[in-house]
Amino acid sequence: MSDHHLSDSVLGRVVNEIEETAIAVILGLMTIITFINVVLRYGFNTGIIWGLEATTFLFAWLVLFGVSYAVKVTANLGVDAVINLFSAPVRRFLALVAAAVFIAYGALLLKGAWDYWANFANLPRTTGRWFPTGLEEMKRTSYRGWYEVVDIPMPEWLRWIEPLMNEGEEYEKIPRFIPYFILPFGMALLLFRVVQATWRIATGRDENLIVSHEAEDAIEDVAHMNRER
């Protein structure tokens, strides 16, 4: 591995662009849909029927993108009063232990997210109780790609997935595997970010997983404002 951060690699830059672009687009879509619905409701006594469900899904996508992005920008809050009592080598060791636990936790989340999403995507779930030991045998009765959401209508430009996922039958609403895809994707991003953070600790670039000190930053901002007066 070179001296550059993992986030400076090609994969890191691609993930950065995906996260930042997705967060911006999701916020924009939520704002537009909500604004249009408010105007229609109070101005014309009508509304977009699928607006609430769409913003709910978008908010879920925003949260799950935000989980991994918070690890990337070290925005996680934590208490390090006890850790700071130890010497630098001990702090680094404790940070690596915490990172290992975080990686195991992220792997569990990814397995659970995949198994839940696969149920709606006509894909095999993993075997094994805690960590994947293989893939289950798929049967025709295992296919659940026909599950739809409640309100969001199926757009015409997505009709091409019907022969693949619904045996040629038409969807009235969008299939659930589309909005639910954020579950395994978001957990994969989280695991990637945790591995990044662990590598930074292992190579001495960071001391621990806790970098954000919101209260201290707020106090410093106020002090800086007072000095400028």
C-alpha positions in Angstrom: 0.0 0.0 0.0 1.4 3.4 -0.9 1.6 6.4 1.5 -1.7 7.8 0.1 -4.8 7.3 2.1 -7.2 4.7 0.9 -9.7 7.5 0.2 -7.2 8.8 -2.4 -7.2 5.6 -4.3 -9.4 5.1 -7.4 -11.9 3.1 -5.5 -12.0 5.6 -2.7 -12.6 8.5 -5.1 -15.4 6.6 -6.8 -17.1 5.8 -3.4 -16.7 9.5 -2.4 -18.4 10.6 -5.6 -21.2 8.1 -5.2 -21.9 9.1 -1.6 -21.7 12.9 -2.1 -23.7 12.8 -5.3 -26.4 10.5 -3.9 -26.8 12.6 -0.7 -27.2 15.8 -2.7 -29.7 14.2 -5.2 -31.7 12.7 -2.4 -32.0 15.9 -0.5 -33.0 17.7 -3.7 -35.7 15.2 -4.5 -37.1 15.2 -1.0 -37.3 19.0 -1.1 -38.9 19.1 -4.5 -41.5 16.4 -3.8 -42.4 17.9 -0.4 -42.7 21.4 -1.8 -44.9 20.3 -4.7 -47.1 18.4 -2.4 -47.5 21.3 0.0 -48.5 23.6 -3.0 -50.9 21.1 -4.3 -52.5 20.4 -1.0 -53.0 24.0 0.2 -53.4 25.6 -3.2 -55.5 23.1 -5.1 -56.8 20.7 -2.4 -55.0 17.7 -4.0 -51.6 16.1 -3.8 -49.2 13.5 -5.0 -50.5 10.2 -3.7 -47.2 8.5 -3.7 -45.3 11.5 -2.3 -45.2 10.4 1.3 -44.0 6.9 0.5 -41.4 8.3 -1.8 -40.0 10.8 0.7 -40.0 8.0 3.3 -37.8 5.8 1.1 -35.6 8.7 0.2 -35.1 9.6 3.9 -34.1 6.0 4.6 -31.6 6.1 1.7 -30.3 9.4 3.1 -29.8 7.9 6.6 -28.0 4.8 5.3 -25.7 6.9 3.0 -25.1 9.2 5.9 -24.0 6.3 8.2 -21.0 5.5 6.0 -20.3 9.1 5.1 -20.1 10.0 8.8 -17.4 7.4 9.2 -15.6 8.9 6.2 -15.6 12.5 7.5 -15.0 11.3 11.1 -18.3 12.9 12.2 -19.0 10.2 14.8 -19.4 11.4 18.3 -17.9 9.5 21.2 -16.4 9.7 24.7 -12.6 9.5 24.8 -12.0 10.8 28.3 -10.8 7.4 29.6 -8.8 6.5 26.5 -6.9 9.8 26.7 -5.5 8.7 30.1 -3.3 6.1 28.4 -0.1 6.5 26.4 -0.2 6.7 22.6 0.7 3.1 21.9 -2.0 1.9 24.3 -4.5 4.2 22.7 -3.6 2.9 19.3 -4.0 -0.7 20.5 -7.4 0.0 22.0 -8.5 1.8 18.8 -7.5 -1.2 16.7 -9.5 -3.5 19.0 -12.5 -1.2 18.7 -12.0 -1.1 14.9 -12.0 -4.9 14.8 -15.3 -5.0 16.7 -16.7 -2.4 14.3 -15.6 -4.5 11.3 -17.3 -7.6 12.7 -20.4 -5.6 13.5 -20.4 -4.2 9.9 -20.1 -7.7 8.5 -23.0 -8.9 10.5 -25.1 -5.9 9.3 -24.1 -6.6 5.7 -25.1 -10.3 6.0 -28.5 -9.4 7.5 -29.1 -6.7 5.0 -28.3 -9.0 2.1 -30.5 -11.8 3.4 -33.4 -9.4 3.9 -33.0 -7.8 0.4 -32.4 -11.1 -1.4 -35.9 -12.2 -0.2 -37.4 -9.6 -2.6 -34.8 -9.8 -5.3 -35.1 -13.4 -6.4 -31.6 -14.0 -5.1 -30.3 -16.7 -2.6 -29.8 -15.7 1.0 -26.6 -16.7 2.8 -26.4 -19.7 5.1 -24.8 -19.6 8.5 -26.2 -18.0 11.6 -23.6 -15.3 12.2 -21.3 -15.1 9.2 -22.1 -16.4 5.7 -21.0 -20.0 5.0 -22.5 -20.2 1.6 -25.7 -19.5 -0.4 -29.0 -21.3 0.1 -30.5 -23.4 -2.6 -33.1 -21.4 -4.6 -36.5 -22.8 -5.5 -39.2 -21.3 -7.6 -41.3 -20.8 -4.5 -38.5 -18.8 -3.0 -38.9 -16.0 -5.6 -40.4 -12.8 -4.1 -39.6 -10.3 -6.9 -43.3 -9.7 -7.4 -43.7 -7.9 -4.1 -44.6 -4.2 -4.8 -44.5 -1.0 -2.7 -47.8 0.5 -1.7 -48.2 3.8 -3.7 -45.3 4.6 -6.0 -46.4 3.7 -9.6 -44.1 1.7 -11.9 -42.4 4.0 -14.4 -42.5 2.9 -18.1 -38.7 3.1 -18.4 -38.3 0.3 -15.9 -40.6 -2.2 -17.7 -37.6 -4.0 -19.0 -37.2 -5.7 -15.6 -40.5 -7.4 -15.7 -39.4 -10.4 -17.7 -36.4 -10.8 -15.4 -38.0 -10.4 -12.1 -41.8 -11.0 -12.5 -42.0 -13.7 -15.2 -43.2 -11.1 -17.7 -46.2 -10.0 -15.5 -46.7 -6.2 -15.3 -45.9 -4.3 -12.2 -48.5 -1.8 -11.1 -46.2 -0.3 -8.4 -42.4 -0.5 -8.3 -41.1 -3.7 -6.9 -39.7 -3.6 -3.4 -36.3 -4.8 -4.3 -35.5 -1.4 -5.9 -35.9 0.8 -2.8 -34.7 -2.0 -0.5 -31.4 -2.2 -2.4 -30.0 0.5 -0.2 -29.9 -2.0 2.7 -27.0 -4.2 1.4 -25.5 -1.3 -0.6 -25.4 1.0 2.4 -24.0 -1.7 4.7 -21.3 -2.5 2.1 -20.4 1.2 2.1 -20.2 1.3 5.9 -17.9 -1.8 6.0 -15.7 -0.1 3.3 -15.5 3.0 5.4 -14.7 1.1 8.6 -11.9 -0.7 6.8 -10.6 2.7 5.6 -10.6 4.0 9.2 -8.9 0.9 10.5 -6.2 1.3 7.9 -5.6 4.9 8.9 -5.2 3.8 12.5 -2.9 0.9 11.6 -0.7 3.2 9.6 -0.5 5.9 12.2 -2.6 8.5 10.4 -5.3 8.6 13.0 -5.3 7.7 16.7 -8.8 6.4 17.1 -12.2 6.2 15.5 -13.5 9.1 17.5 -12.4 12.4 15.9 -15.5 14.6 16.2 -15.7 16.6 19.4 -18.9 18.6 18.8 -19.0 20.4 22.2 -15.4 21.4 22.1 -15.8 22.6 18.5 -18.8 24.7 19.5 -16.9 26.3 22.4 -14.0 27.1 20.2 -16.3 28.7 17.6 -17.9 30.9 20.3 -14.5 31.8 21.6 -13.3 32.7 18.1 -16.3 34.9 17.5 -15.8 36.7 20.8 -12.1 37.4 19.9 -13.2 38.9 16.6 -15.5 41.5 18.3 
